[in-house]
């Protein structure tokens, strides 16, 4: 047994839970300390690789634990996630795994996203909610006979961009500040037969959009959303929509207020557990 550990500010504990959600490599345990503003993150893994991957990505320490009963820390492969009547999101990695998934769910499109460190498999509430909103928005455009494009800001695993391509988007682009996420997204696009989706390394806080998209989705941390609202608003095409997620209920009021100041008009808010997802339009300036 191996464990990766790191101290972090208590206010960011929920965002760390999101990063590790659905990861079959191990189990994240968060320990708080009365009277202190720090928490300890511990990621327990049966094998060394997931723990070392966490260390490479986030710093911290890795140590080898003596063999004992770690049943409480064991983790199973997360179950498939159904999205409306359209998709099944699973962690299939090989073509054989994909074949089995297609046989099990013959009436749904399969999106395979192996669980890689911190890049998202669609099992977290924020990703699952945006996927459902994306399916609904695509159906509206398909019914109206409209062509549409999509941008995935903070693509992580590329799951939202891949879904958009399968839903009929004519132009899809995703970006992430982390080159490892871009690489993972490109691999997932190839795995899911969506080679036309482009992924590039971009820091949205320094981003100057040169194009616009009909649907822009940003499932990233609330403080980045707040700072990047001006860029995100400019990236939405006339008549387009902006989907935001990664927002805790306690953060939603301030975050959406910042969006309003930038020109974001909230039309729908979905709360799932402690997470908030918002969809809206952009004021024409």
ZAVEX-405332 format. One record per residue (C-alpha): residue in three letters; x, y, z. Coordinates in Angstrom, 3 decimals, padded with zeros to 6 digits. Layout:
N
{torlo:Ala&xx:X&yy:Y&zz:Z}
...
END
This chain:
285
{torlo:Unk&xx:000.000&yy:000.000&zz:000.000}
{torlo:Unk&xx:001.183&yy:003.506&zz:-000.887}
{torlo:Unk&xx:-000.110&yy:006.881&zz:000.199}
{torlo:Unk&xx:000.361&yy:010.323&zz:-001.303}
{torlo:Unk&xx:-000.099&yy:013.166&zz:001.183}
{torlo:Unk&xx:-000.187&yy:016.928&zz:001.094}
{torlo:Unk&xx:-001.304&yy:019.800&zz:003.328}
{torlo:Unk&xx:-003.623&yy:022.357&zz:001.771}
{torlo:Unk&xx:-005.939&yy:025.191&zz:002.775}
{torlo:Unk&xx:-009.227&yy:023.919&zz:004.218}
{torlo:Unk&xx:-011.238&yy:026.166&zz:001.888}
{torlo:Unk&xx:-009.959&yy:024.153&zz:-001.089}
{torlo:Unk&xx:-010.828&yy:020.708&zz:000.298}
{torlo:Unk&xx:-013.931&yy:020.347&zz:-001.863}
{torlo:Unk&xx:-012.054&yy:021.144&zz:-005.045}
{torlo:Unk&xx:-009.518&yy:018.435&zz:-004.227}
{torlo:Unk&xx:-012.377&yy:015.976&zz:-003.769}
{torlo:Unk&xx:-013.554&yy:016.918&zz:-007.261}
{torlo:Unk&xx:-010.104&yy:016.331&zz:-008.726}
{torlo:Unk&xx:-009.947&yy:012.787&zz:-007.361}
{torlo:Unk&xx:-013.620&yy:011.854&zz:-007.906}
{torlo:Unk&xx:-014.069&yy:008.594&zz:-009.819}
{torlo:Unk&xx:-010.355&yy:007.729&zz:-009.785}
{torlo:Unk&xx:-010.058&yy:003.949&zz:-009.368}
{torlo:Unk&xx:-006.364&yy:004.172&zz:-008.492}
{torlo:Unk&xx:-007.117&yy:004.758&zz:-004.851}
{torlo:Unk&xx:-009.167&yy:006.560&zz:-002.229}
{torlo:Unk&xx:-008.790&yy:010.160&zz:-001.095}
{torlo:Unk&xx:-009.089&yy:010.817&zz:002.637}
{torlo:Unk&xx:-009.305&yy:014.392&zz:003.938}
{torlo:Unk&xx:-008.420&yy:015.105&zz:007.578}
{torlo:Unk&xx:-009.238&yy:018.422&zz:009.247}
{torlo:Unk&xx:-007.748&yy:019.828&zz:012.425}
{torlo:Unk&xx:-009.826&yy:021.868&zz:014.926}
{torlo:Unk&xx:-008.699&yy:025.479&zz:015.045}
{torlo:Unk&xx:-006.459&yy:025.183&zz:011.984}
{torlo:Unk&xx:-007.013&yy:026.452&zz:008.471}
{torlo:Unk&xx:-005.216&yy:023.504&zz:006.880}
{torlo:Unk&xx:-006.351&yy:019.991&zz:005.998}
{torlo:Unk&xx:-004.311&yy:016.904&zz:005.197}
{torlo:Unk&xx:-005.012&yy:015.130&zz:001.913}
{torlo:Unk&xx:-004.102&yy:011.435&zz:001.759}
{torlo:Unk&xx:-004.556&yy:009.337&zz:-001.381}
{torlo:Unk&xx:-004.324&yy:005.624&zz:-000.507}
{torlo:Unk&xx:-003.319&yy:003.329&zz:-003.375}
{torlo:Unk&xx:-002.603&yy:-000.382&zz:-003.656}
{torlo:Unk&xx:000.066&yy:000.337&zz:-006.293}
{torlo:Unk&xx:002.800&yy:002.956&zz:-006.387}
{torlo:Unk&xx:001.954&yy:004.444&zz:-009.797}
{torlo:Unk&xx:-001.200&yy:006.426&zz:-008.857}
{torlo:Unk&xx:000.481&yy:007.859&zz:-005.767}
{torlo:Unk&xx:003.564&yy:008.880&zz:-007.741}
{torlo:Unk&xx:001.345&yy:010.387&zz:-010.439}
{torlo:Unk&xx:-000.304&yy:012.542&zz:-007.778}
{torlo:Unk&xx:003.100&yy:013.630&zz:-006.487}
{torlo:Unk&xx:004.289&yy:014.546&zz:-009.976}
{torlo:Unk&xx:001.123&yy:016.510&zz:-010.640}
{torlo:Unk&xx:000.621&yy:018.245&zz:-007.282}
{torlo:Unk&xx:003.811&yy:017.900&zz:-005.220}
{torlo:Unk&xx:003.495&yy:016.429&zz:-001.734}
{torlo:Unk&xx:005.016&yy:013.198&zz:-000.440}
{torlo:Unk&xx:004.652&yy:009.487&zz:-001.177}
{torlo:Unk&xx:005.401&yy:006.770&zz:001.328}
{torlo:Unk&xx:005.140&yy:002.995&zz:001.344}
{torlo:Unk&xx:002.916&yy:001.596&zz:004.093}
{torlo:Unk&xx:003.354&yy:-001.774&zz:005.745}
{torlo:Unk&xx:000.987&yy:-004.496&zz:004.598}
{torlo:Unk&xx:-002.203&yy:-004.696&zz:006.654}
{torlo:Unk&xx:-005.965&yy:-004.733&zz:006.133}
{torlo:Unk&xx:-006.642&yy:-001.800&zz:003.841}
{torlo:Unk&xx:-010.129&yy:-002.935&zz:002.791}
{torlo:Unk&xx:-011.571&yy:000.369&zz:003.942}
{torlo:Unk&xx:-009.323&yy:002.193&zz:001.494}
{torlo:Unk&xx:-009.829&yy:-000.090&zz:-001.510}
{torlo:Unk&xx:-011.511&yy:001.357&zz:-004.573}
{torlo:Unk&xx:-013.512&yy:-000.301&zz:-007.312}
{torlo:Unk&xx:-013.816&yy:000.801&zz:-010.913}
{torlo:Unk&xx:-016.616&yy:003.403&zz:-010.964}
{torlo:Unk&xx:-019.864&yy:002.263&zz:-012.616}
{torlo:Unk&xx:-020.945&yy:003.605&zz:-016.021}
{torlo:Unk&xx:-022.749&yy:006.963&zz:-016.035}
{torlo:Unk&xx:-025.857&yy:007.322&zz:-018.177}
{torlo:Unk&xx:-026.466&yy:010.755&zz:-019.717}
{torlo:Unk&xx:-030.080&yy:011.256&zz:-020.762}
{torlo:Unk&xx:-030.912&yy:008.580&zz:-023.374}
{torlo:Unk&xx:-027.824&yy:009.438&zz:-025.414}
{torlo:Unk&xx:-024.542&yy:008.469&zz:-023.745}
{torlo:Unk&xx:-022.924&yy:006.004&zz:-021.411}
{torlo:Unk&xx:-019.660&yy:007.209&zz:-019.905}
{torlo:Unk&xx:-017.364&yy:004.380&zz:-018.867}
{torlo:Unk&xx:-013.704&yy:003.836&zz:-018.030}
{torlo:Unk&xx:-013.010&yy:001.369&zz:-020.863}
{torlo:Unk&xx:-009.379&yy:001.566&zz:-021.929}
{torlo:Unk&xx:-008.898&yy:-001.119&zz:-024.570}
{torlo:Unk&xx:-010.844&yy:-001.936&zz:-027.723}
{torlo:Unk&xx:-011.974&yy:-005.150&zz:-026.028}
{torlo:Unk&xx:-013.375&yy:-003.133&zz:-023.118}
{torlo:Unk&xx:-015.156&yy:-000.837&zz:-025.578}
{torlo:Unk&xx:-016.674&yy:-003.802&zz:-027.395}
{torlo:Unk&xx:-018.076&yy:-005.128&zz:-024.121}
{torlo:Unk&xx:-019.512&yy:-001.715&zz:-023.227}
{torlo:Unk&xx:-021.215&yy:-001.370&zz:-026.626}
{torlo:Unk&xx:-022.720&yy:-004.827&zz:-026.262}
{torlo:Unk&xx:-024.045&yy:-003.980&zz:-022.801}
{torlo:Unk&xx:-025.533&yy:-000.627&zz:-023.905}
{torlo:Unk&xx:-026.497&yy:-001.164&zz:-027.573}
{torlo:Unk&xx:-028.860&yy:001.825&zz:-027.769}
{torlo:Unk&xx:-026.450&yy:004.445&zz:-026.424}
{torlo:Unk&xx:-023.283&yy:006.107&zz:-027.642}
{torlo:Unk&xx:-020.279&yy:005.033&zz:-025.582}
{torlo:Unk&xx:-017.720&yy:007.569&zz:-024.393}
{torlo:Unk&xx:-014.687&yy:005.865&zz:-022.914}
{torlo:Unk&xx:-012.561&yy:007.891&zz:-020.525}
{torlo:Unk&xx:-010.059&yy:005.840&zz:-018.498}
{torlo:Unk&xx:-009.588&yy:007.239&zz:-015.026}
{torlo:Unk&xx:-006.363&yy:009.231&zz:-015.140}
{torlo:Unk&xx:-005.198&yy:011.419&zz:-012.290}
{torlo:Unk&xx:-007.270&yy:014.589&zz:-011.872}
{torlo:Unk&xx:-008.617&yy:014.679&zz:-015.399}
{torlo:Unk&xx:-012.218&yy:013.597&zz:-014.858}
{torlo:Unk&xx:-014.252&yy:010.582&zz:-015.950}
{torlo:Unk&xx:-017.732&yy:012.093&zz:-015.963}
{torlo:Unk&xx:-018.571&yy:010.617&zz:-012.558}
{torlo:Unk&xx:-018.363&yy:013.892&zz:-010.661}
{torlo:Unk&xx:-021.564&yy:015.908&zz:-010.248}
{torlo:Unk&xx:-020.176&yy:018.932&zz:-012.083}
{torlo:Unk&xx:-019.156&yy:017.043&zz:-015.219}
{torlo:Unk&xx:-022.303&yy:014.918&zz:-015.280}
{torlo:Unk&xx:-024.516&yy:018.013&zz:-015.050}
{torlo:Unk&xx:-022.730&yy:019.834&zz:-017.878}
{torlo:Unk&xx:-022.992&yy:016.716&zz:-020.042}
{torlo:Unk&xx:-026.756&yy:016.658&zz:-019.541}
{torlo:Unk&xx:-027.073&yy:020.358&zz:-020.355}
{torlo:Unk&xx:-024.931&yy:019.823&zz:-023.436}
{torlo:Unk&xx:-027.185&yy:017.013&zz:-024.675}
{torlo:Unk&xx:-030.250&yy:019.230&zz:-024.186}
{torlo:Unk&xx:-028.666&yy:022.202&zz:-025.985}
{torlo:Unk&xx:-027.561&yy:020.007&zz:-028.899}
{torlo:Unk&xx:-031.058&yy:018.580&zz:-029.298}
{torlo:Unk&xx:-032.531&yy:022.089&zz:-029.411}
{torlo:Unk&xx:-030.141&yy:023.073&zz:-032.187}
{torlo:Unk&xx:-030.684&yy:019.836&zz:-034.081}
{torlo:Unk&xx:-034.452&yy:020.318&zz:-033.941}
{torlo:Unk&xx:-034.056&yy:023.858&zz:-035.262}
{torlo:Unk&xx:-031.718&yy:022.673&zz:-038.015}
{torlo:Unk&xx:-028.877&yy:024.839&zz:-036.714}
{torlo:Unk&xx:-025.189&yy:024.135&zz:-037.105}
{torlo:Unk&xx:-023.212&yy:024.822&zz:-033.947}
{torlo:Unk&xx:-019.718&yy:024.918&zz:-032.506}
{torlo:Unk&xx:-018.357&yy:024.281&zz:-029.030}
{torlo:Unk&xx:-015.383&yy:025.271&zz:-026.851}
{torlo:Unk&xx:-014.362&yy:023.331&zz:-023.729}
{torlo:Unk&xx:-012.335&yy:025.567&zz:-021.399}
{torlo:Unk&xx:-010.310&yy:023.557&zz:-018.903}
{torlo:Unk&xx:-010.870&yy:020.361&zz:-020.881}
{torlo:Unk&xx:-009.302&yy:017.978&zz:-018.339}
{torlo:Unk&xx:-009.965&yy:014.591&zz:-019.965}
{torlo:Unk&xx:-011.633&yy:016.127&zz:-023.031}
{torlo:Unk&xx:-014.946&yy:014.475&zz:-022.198}
{torlo:Unk&xx:-017.149&yy:017.529&zz:-022.893}
{torlo:Unk&xx:-015.483&yy:018.261&zz:-026.224}
{torlo:Unk&xx:-015.717&yy:014.613&zz:-027.260}
{torlo:Unk&xx:-019.410&yy:014.561&zz:-026.344}
{torlo:Unk&xx:-020.004&yy:017.747&zz:-028.377}
{torlo:Unk&xx:-018.431&yy:016.161&zz:-031.452}
{torlo:Unk&xx:-020.616&yy:013.068&zz:-031.089}
{torlo:Unk&xx:-023.663&yy:015.319&zz:-030.674}
{torlo:Unk&xx:-023.039&yy:016.904&zz:-034.058}
{torlo:Unk&xx:-020.985&yy:020.032&zz:-033.400}
{torlo:Unk&xx:-019.257&yy:021.133&zz:-036.599}
{torlo:Unk&xx:-016.272&yy:022.720&zz:-034.849}
{torlo:Unk&xx:-014.960&yy:021.690&zz:-031.425}
{torlo:Unk&xx:-011.953&yy:022.990&zz:-029.513}
{torlo:Unk&xx:-010.734&yy:022.301&zz:-025.996}
{torlo:Unk&xx:-007.937&yy:023.800&zz:-023.943}
{torlo:Unk&xx:-006.212&yy:023.356&zz:-020.610}
{torlo:Unk&xx:-003.307&yy:025.076&zz:-018.866}
{torlo:Unk&xx:-001.845&yy:021.650&zz:-018.016}
{torlo:Unk&xx:-000.009&yy:019.988&zz:-020.943}
{torlo:Unk&xx:-000.657&yy:016.581&zz:-019.379}
{torlo:Unk&xx:-004.419&yy:017.223&zz:-019.588}
{torlo:Unk&xx:-004.064&yy:018.240&zz:-023.237}
{torlo:Unk&xx:-002.194&yy:015.006&zz:-023.956}
{torlo:Unk&xx:-004.806&yy:012.912&zz:-022.142}
{torlo:Unk&xx:-007.599&yy:014.698&zz:-024.049}
{torlo:Unk&xx:-005.922&yy:013.989&zz:-027.381}
{torlo:Unk&xx:-005.568&yy:010.317&zz:-026.473}
{torlo:Unk&xx:-009.218&yy:010.145&zz:-025.425}
{torlo:Unk&xx:-010.314&yy:011.820&zz:-028.674}
{torlo:Unk&xx:-008.482&yy:009.121&zz:-030.642}
{torlo:Unk&xx:-009.919&yy:006.397&zz:-028.414}
{torlo:Unk&xx:-013.469&yy:007.666&zz:-029.008}
{torlo:Unk&xx:-013.078&yy:008.188&zz:-032.766}
{torlo:Unk&xx:-013.375&yy:011.981&zz:-032.628}
{torlo:Unk&xx:-010.087&yy:012.965&zz:-034.309}
{torlo:Unk&xx:-011.349&yy:016.334&zz:-035.550}
{torlo:Unk&xx:-011.563&yy:017.749&zz:-032.030}
{torlo:Unk&xx:-008.604&yy:020.060&zz:-031.377}
{torlo:Unk&xx:-006.943&yy:020.474&zz:-027.983}
{torlo:Unk&xx:-004.293&yy:023.056&zz:-027.156}
{torlo:Unk&xx:-002.450&yy:024.316&zz:-024.096}
{torlo:Unk&xx:-003.978&yy:027.630&zz:-023.012}
{torlo:Unk&xx:-004.163&yy:029.494&zz:-019.714}
{torlo:Unk&xx:-007.676&yy:030.983&zz:-019.763}
{torlo:Unk&xx:-006.539&yy:033.764&zz:-017.426}
{torlo:Unk&xx:-004.153&yy:034.989&zz:-020.130}
{torlo:Unk&xx:-006.305&yy:033.950&zz:-023.069}
{torlo:Unk&xx:-007.387&yy:036.365&zz:-025.795}
{torlo:Unk&xx:-010.093&yy:034.576&zz:-027.840}
{torlo:Unk&xx:-009.697&yy:034.996&zz:-031.597}
{torlo:Unk&xx:-012.868&yy:033.047&zz:-032.424}
{torlo:Unk&xx:-016.335&yy:032.598&zz:-030.963}
{torlo:Unk&xx:-018.395&yy:029.470&zz:-030.321}
{torlo:Unk&xx:-022.108&yy:028.776&zz:-030.032}
{torlo:Unk&xx:-021.619&yy:026.824&zz:-026.812}
{torlo:Unk&xx:-018.798&yy:027.544&zz:-024.402}
{torlo:Unk&xx:-018.401&yy:025.240&zz:-021.393}
{torlo:Unk&xx:-016.074&yy:025.905&zz:-018.468}
{torlo:Unk&xx:-015.975&yy:023.300&zz:-015.702}
{torlo:Unk&xx:-013.146&yy:024.781&zz:-013.652}
{torlo:Unk&xx:-012.552&yy:026.219&zz:-010.193}
{torlo:Unk&xx:-014.734&yy:029.154&zz:-009.175}
{torlo:Unk&xx:-011.859&yy:031.603&zz:-008.630}
{torlo:Unk&xx:-010.628&yy:030.996&zz:-012.177}
{torlo:Unk&xx:-014.174&yy:031.453&zz:-013.475}
{torlo:Unk&xx:-014.448&yy:034.782&zz:-011.671}
{torlo:Unk&xx:-011.188&yy:036.048&zz:-013.131}
{torlo:Unk&xx:-011.816&yy:034.722&zz:-016.643}
{torlo:Unk&xx:-015.382&yy:035.987&zz:-017.131}
{torlo:Unk&xx:-014.348&yy:038.811&zz:-019.519}
{torlo:Unk&xx:-012.576&yy:036.343&zz:-021.825}
{torlo:Unk&xx:-015.351&yy:033.766&zz:-021.610}
{torlo:Unk&xx:-018.056&yy:036.305&zz:-022.426}
{torlo:Unk&xx:-016.120&yy:037.464&zz:-025.493}
{torlo:Unk&xx:-015.778&yy:033.872&zz:-026.693}
{torlo:Unk&xx:-019.545&yy:033.269&zz:-026.967}
{torlo:Unk&xx:-021.041&yy:033.817&zz:-030.428}
{torlo:Unk&xx:-024.176&yy:035.973&zz:-030.805}
{torlo:Unk&xx:-027.133&yy:033.915&zz:-029.674}
{torlo:Unk&xx:-024.819&yy:031.412&zz:-027.997}
{torlo:Unk&xx:-024.739&yy:030.077&zz:-024.446}
{torlo:Unk&xx:-022.198&yy:029.747&zz:-021.654}
{torlo:Unk&xx:-022.165&yy:026.759&zz:-019.285}
{torlo:Unk&xx:-020.303&yy:027.072&zz:-015.995}
{torlo:Unk&xx:-019.554&yy:024.469&zz:-013.351}
{torlo:Unk&xx:-017.084&yy:023.624&zz:-010.608}
{torlo:Unk&xx:-018.860&yy:026.041&zz:-008.244}
{torlo:Unk&xx:-019.737&yy:025.174&zz:-004.654}
{torlo:Unk&xx:-023.081&yy:026.406&zz:-003.317}
{torlo:Unk&xx:-021.209&yy:028.620&zz:-000.866}
{torlo:Unk&xx:-019.320&yy:030.214&zz:-003.785}
{torlo:Unk&xx:-022.199&yy:030.523&zz:-006.247}
{torlo:Unk&xx:-023.588&yy:033.941&zz:-005.255}
{torlo:Unk&xx:-020.242&yy:035.735&zz:-005.539}
{torlo:Unk&xx:-019.198&yy:033.831&zz:-008.655}
{torlo:Unk&xx:-022.409&yy:034.487&zz:-010.578}
{torlo:Unk&xx:-022.368&yy:038.127&zz:-009.463}
{torlo:Unk&xx:-018.937&yy:038.457&zz:-011.066}
{torlo:Unk&xx:-020.370&yy:036.889&zz:-014.202}
{torlo:Unk&xx:-023.257&yy:039.349&zz:-014.243}
{torlo:Unk&xx:-020.846&yy:042.277&zz:-014.069}
{torlo:Unk&xx:-019.040&yy:040.862&zz:-017.112}
{torlo:Unk&xx:-022.266&yy:040.414&zz:-019.104}
{torlo:Unk&xx:-023.289&yy:036.839&zz:-018.253}
{torlo:Unk&xx:-027.087&yy:036.479&zz:-017.996}
{torlo:Unk&xx:-028.053&yy:033.432&zz:-015.917}
{torlo:Unk&xx:-031.008&yy:031.514&zz:-017.331}
{torlo:Unk&xx:-030.741&yy:028.219&zz:-015.482}
{torlo:Unk&xx:-029.072&yy:027.010&zz:-012.295}
{torlo:Unk&xx:-028.759&yy:023.311&zz:-011.433}
{torlo:Unk&xx:-027.715&yy:022.278&zz:-007.923}
{torlo:Unk&xx:-026.512&yy:018.737&zz:-007.387}
{torlo:Unk&xx:-025.371&yy:018.043&zz:-003.863}
{torlo:Unk&xx:-023.003&yy:020.826&zz:-002.877}
{torlo:Unk&xx:-022.199&yy:021.761&zz:-006.483}
{torlo:Unk&xx:-023.787&yy:024.409&zz:-008.696}
{torlo:Unk&xx:-023.884&yy:024.556&zz:-012.493}
{torlo:Unk&xx:-025.164&yy:027.604&zz:-014.350}
{torlo:Unk&xx:-026.252&yy:028.142&zz:-017.949}
{torlo:Unk&xx:-026.954&yy:031.471&zz:-019.571}
{torlo:Unk&xx:-026.516&yy:033.886&zz:-022.418}
{torlo:Unk&xx:-024.263&yy:036.887&zz:-022.940}
{torlo:Unk&xx:-025.288&yy:040.524&zz:-023.245}
{torlo:Unk&xx:-024.445&yy:042.092&zz:-026.578}
{torlo:Unk&xx:-022.152&yy:045.054&zz:-026.035}
END
